[in-house]
């Protein structure tokens, strides 16, 4: 993931990007707790997420919890396997979500 470019910052200023603060270690070493990313909440209006995309999604079983994970696989029935980059199983759990859970694509690290 790249650091924010001028274009990304401009899109944030005109409210086409949102800031999202990472709270857990599931995406370590790429993202650490406290890091902020810019989120494109319109990214999937015309196309579904692809493997490799880093997305923010609503947790499928815990109401009110948002997670940031990488799309690992897309099933034929349109479900998305989300997985953290952290190899430590105590720091990241995989999730299976539908498109309605996905809030947007992380475009860059903010700051």
Contact map, one row per residue, 1 for C-alpha under 8 A:
111000000000000000000000000001000000000000000000000000000000000000000000000000000000000000000000000000000011100
111100000000000000000000000000000000000000000000000000000000000000000000000000000000000000000000000000000011100
111110000000000000000000000000000000000000000000000000000000000000000000000000000000000000000000000000000001111
011111111000000000000000000000000000010000000000000000000000000000000000000000000000000000000000000000000001111
001111111000000000000000000000000000000000000000000000000000000000000000000000000000000000000000000000000000000
000111111100000000000000000000000000000000000000000000000000000000000000000000000000000000000000000000000000000
000111111110000000000000000000000000000000000000000000000000000000000000000000000000000000000000000000000000000
000111111111000010000000000000000000010000000000000000000000000000000000000000000000000000000000000000000011000
000111111111100000000000000000000000000000000000000000000000000000000000000000000000000000000000000000000000000
000001111111110000000000000000000000000000000000000000000000000000000000000000000000000000000000000000000000000
000000111111111110000000000000000000000000000000000000000000000000000000000000000000000000000000000000000000000
000000011111111111100000000000000000010000000000000000000000000000000000000000000000000000000000000000000000000
000000001111111110000000000000000000000000000000000000000000000000000000000000000000000000000000000000000000000
000000000111111110000000000000000000000000000000000000000000000000000000000000000000000000000000000000000000000
000000000011111111000000000000000000000000000000000000000000000000000000000000000000000000000000000000000000000
000000000011111111000000000000000000000111000000000000000000000000000000000000000000000000000000000000000000000
000000010011111111100000000000000000011110000000000000000000000000000000000000000000000000000000000000000000000
000000000001001111110000000000000000011110000000000000000000000000000000000000000000000000000000000000000000000
000000000001000011111000000000000001111000000000000000000000000000000000000000000000000000000000000000000000010
000000000000000001111100000000000001111000000000000000000000000000000000000000000000000000000000000000000000000
000000000000000000111110000000001111100000000000000000000000000000000000000000000000000000000000000000000000000
000000000000000000011111000000111111100000000000000000000000000000010000000000000000000000000000000000000000000
000000000000000000001111100000011110000000000000000000000000000000000000000000000000000000000000000000000000000
000000000000000000000111111000011000000000000000000000000000000000000000000000000000000000100000000000000000000
000000000000000000000011111100111000000000000000000000000000000000000000000000000000010000110000000000000000000
000000000000000000000001111100000000000000000000000000000000000000011000000000000001110000111000000000000000000
000000000000000000000001111111110000000000000000000000000000000000011000000000000001110000010000000000000000000
000000000000000000000000111111110000000000000000000000000000000000000000000000000001110000000000000000000000000
000000000000000000000000001111110000000000000000000000000000000000000000000000000000110000000000000000000000000
100000000000000000000000001111110000000000000000000000000000000000000000000000000000100000000000000000000000000
000000000000000000000100101111111010000000000000000000000000000000000000000000000000000000000000000000000000000
000000000000000000000111101111111110000000000000000000000000000000000000000000000000000000000000000000000000000
000000000000000000001111100000111110000000000000000000000000000000000000000000000000000000000000000000000000000
000000000000000000001110000000011111000000000000000000000000000000000000000000000000000000000000000000000000000
000000000000000000001110000000111111100000000000000000000000000000000000000000000000000000000000000000000000110
000000000000000000111100000000000111110000000000000000000000000000000000000000000000000000000000000000000000111
000000000000000000111100000000000011111000000000000000000000000000000000000000000000000000000000000000000111110
000100010001000011110000000000000001111100000000000000000000000000000000000000000000000000000000000000000111110
000000000000000011110000000000000000111110000000000000010000000000000000000000000000000000000000000000011111000
000000000000000111000000000000000000011111100000000000000000000000000000000000000000000000000000000000011110000
000000000000000111000000000000000000001111110000000000000000000000000000000000000000000000000000000000111000000
000000000000000100000000000000000000000111111000000000000000000000000000000000000000000000000000000000010000000
000000000000000000000000000000000000000111111110000000000000000000000000000000000000000000000000000000011000000
000000000000000000000000000000000000000011111111100000000000000000000000000000000000000000000000000000011000000
000000000000000000000000000000000000000001111111000000000000000000000000000000000000000000000000000000000000000
000000000000000000000000000000000000000000111111000000000000000000000000000000000000000000000000000000000000000
000000000000000000000000000000000000000000111111100000000000000000000000000000000000000000000000000000000000000
000000000000000000000000000000000000000000011111110000000000000000000000000000000000000000000000001000000000000
000000000000000000000000000000000000000000010011111010000000000000000010000000000000000000000000000000000000000
000000000000000000000000000000000000000000000001111110000000000000000010110000000000000000000000000000000000000
000000000000000000000000000000000000000000000000111110000000000000000111110000000000000000000000000000000000000
000000000000000000000000000000000000000000000000011111000000000000000111000000000000000000000000000000000000000
000000000000000000000000000000000000000000000000111111100000000000000110000000000000000000000000000000001100000
000000000000000000000000000000000000000000000000000111110000000000011110000000000000000000000000000000001110000
000000000000000000000000000000000000000000000000000011111000000000011110000000000000000000000000000001111100000
000000000000000000000000000000000000001000000000000001111100000001111000000000000000000000000000000001111100000
000000000000000000000000000000000000000000000000000000111110000001111000000000000000000000000000000011110000000
000000000000000000000000000000000000000000000000000000011111001111100000000000000000000000000000000011100000000
000000000000000000000000000000000000000000000000000000001111111111100000000000000000000000000010100010000000000
000000000000000000000000000000000000000000000000000000000111111000000000000000000000000000000011100010000000000
000000000000000000000000000000000000000000000000000000000011111000000000000000000000000000000000000000000000000
000000000000000000000000000000000000000000000000000000000011111110000000000000000000000000000000000000000000000
000000000000000000000000000000000000000000000000000000000111111110000000000000000000000000000000000000000000000
000000000000000000000000000000000000000000000000000000000110011111000000000000000000000000000000000000000000000
000000000000000000000000000000000000000000000000000000000110011111100000000000000000000000000000000000000000000
000000000000000000000000000000000000000000000000000000011110000111110000000000000000000000000000000000000000000
000000000000000000000000000000000000000000000000000000011110000011111000000000000000000000000000000000000000000
000000000000000000000100011000000000000000000000000001111000000001111100000000000001000000000000000000000000000
000000000000000000000000011000000000000000000000000001111000000000111110000000000111100000000000000000000000000
000000000000000000000000000000000000000000000000001111100000000000011111000000000111100000000000000000000000000
000000000000000000000000000000000000000000000000111111100000000000001111110000011110000000000000000000000000000
000000000000000000000000000000000000000000000000001100000000000000000111110000011110000000000000000000000000000
000000000000000000000000000000000000000000000000011000000000000000000011111000011100000000000000000000000000000
000000000000000000000000000000000000000000000000011000000000000000000011111101111000000000000000000000000000000
000000000000000000000000000000000000000000000000000000000000000000000000111111111000000000000000000000000000000
000000000000000000000000000000000000000000000000000000000000000000000000011111100000000000000000000000000000000
000000000000000000000000000000000000000000000000000000000000000000000000001111100000000000000000000000000000000
000000000000000000000000000000000000000000000000000000000000000000000000011111110000000000000000011000000000000
000000000000000000000000000000000000000000000000000000000000000000000000011111111000000000000001111000000000000
000000000000000000000000000000000000000000000000000000000000000000000011111001111100000000000001111000000000000
000000000000000000000000000000000000000000000000000000000000000000000011111000111110000000000111100000000000000
000000000000000000000000000000000000000000000000000000000000000000001111100000011111000000000111100000000000000
000000000000000000000000000000000000000000000000000000000000000000001111000000001111100000011110000000000000000
000000000000000000000000011100000000000000000000000000000000000000011100000000000111111000011100000000000000000
000000000000000000000000011111000000000000000000000000000000000000001100000000000011111000010000000000000000000
000000000000000000000000111110000000000000000000000000000000000000000000000000000001111110110000000000000000000
000000000000000000000000000000000000000000000000000000000000000000000000000000000001111110110000000000000000000
000000000000000000000000000000000000000000000000000000000000000000000000000000000000011111110000000000000000000
000000000000000000000000000000000000000000000000000000000000000000000000000000000000011111111000000000000000000
000000000000000000000000000000000000000000000000000000000000000000000000000000000000000111111000000000000000000
000000000000000000000001110000000000000000000000000000000000000000000000000000000000011111111000000000000000000
000000000000000000000000111000000000000000000000000000000000000000000000000000000011111111111100000000000000000
000000000000000000000000010000000000000000000000000000000000000000000000000000000011000011111110000000000000000
000000000000000000000000000000000000000000000000000000000000000000000000000000001111000000011111000000000000000
000000000000000000000000000000000000000000000000000000000011000000000000000000001110000000001111100000000000000
000000000000000000000000000000000000000000000000000000000001000000000000000000111100000000000111110000000000000
000000000000000000000000000000000000000000000000000000000011000000000000000000111100000000000011111111000000000
000000000000000000000000000000000000000000000000000000000000000000000000000001110000000000000001111111000000000
000000000000000000000000000000000000000000000001000000000000000000000000000001110000000000000000111111000000000
000000000000000000000000000000000000000000000000000000000000000000000000000000000000000000000000111111100000000
000000000000000000000000000000000000000000000000000000001111000000000000000000000000000000000000111111100000000
000000000000000000000000000000000000000000000000000000111100000000000000000000000000000000000000111111110000000
000000000000000000000000000000000000000010000000000000111100000000000000000000000000000000000000000111111000000
000000000000000000000000000000000000001111110000000000111000000000000000000000000000000000000000000001111100000
000000000000000000000000000000000000001110110000000011110000000000000000000000000000000000000000000000111110000
000000000000000000000000000000000000111100000000000011110000000000000000000000000000000000000000000000011111000
110000010000000000000000000000000000111100000000000001000000000000000000000000000000000000000000000000001111100
111100010000000000000000000000000000111000000000000000000000000000000000000000000000000000000000000000000111110
111100000000000000000000000000000011110000000000000000000000000000000000000000000000000000000000000000000011111
001100000000000000100000000000000011110000000000000000000000000000000000000000000000000000000000000000000001111
001100000000000000000000000000000001000000000000000000000000000000000000000000000000000000000000000000000000111
